[in-house]
Amino acid sequence: MLAMEHVFETTDETDVLQIEFAHEPSSLAGRPLSETSYTGIEPWIVSLVNGSRKTRYVLAVSPEGDIEGCIATPVGAFEAMYSPLSPKE
């Protein structure tokens, strides 16, 4: 929810956002999870995709709830076709 709130407050996004994933960063590097709780010491990496499946927002959220960074990237046509998310609205 913190990641979604940040996107709506800092971008022009008005579409529905869906969570593509929320991971503790060691899992992204292929290592075993060092933590399995959002109350740990590592930030969480959150990927949100808008309802049109055209934009992805990737955010780092600290355990304290602070947004440490946010980038917006376009979702490619083939990527959107094979998304694990439900079909676009």
C-alpha positions, 0 to 999 in steps of 0.5 A: 500500500505504501508503494501504491500511495507513493506512485499516486502521489508522485506521478501522473498515474491514475490507473488501477495498480496491481502488485506484480511482486514484492520480494526481499532483495536477496531472493532477486540475487538468487540467494536464500532469503535472509528474512521472511518478514516485512519487519526485518532490516532489509528493504523490500523491492515492489513491482507494480503494473498499471491496469493498461499493462503499459507501465511498471513501477519498481520501488524500494520500501524500507522496513520503516515504510519509507520509499527509498527509490522509484523508477517507472519503465514501459512494459513491452508488448511481448512482456504484457502478453505473457504477464502473470497478472490477470488480463488488462482491464 
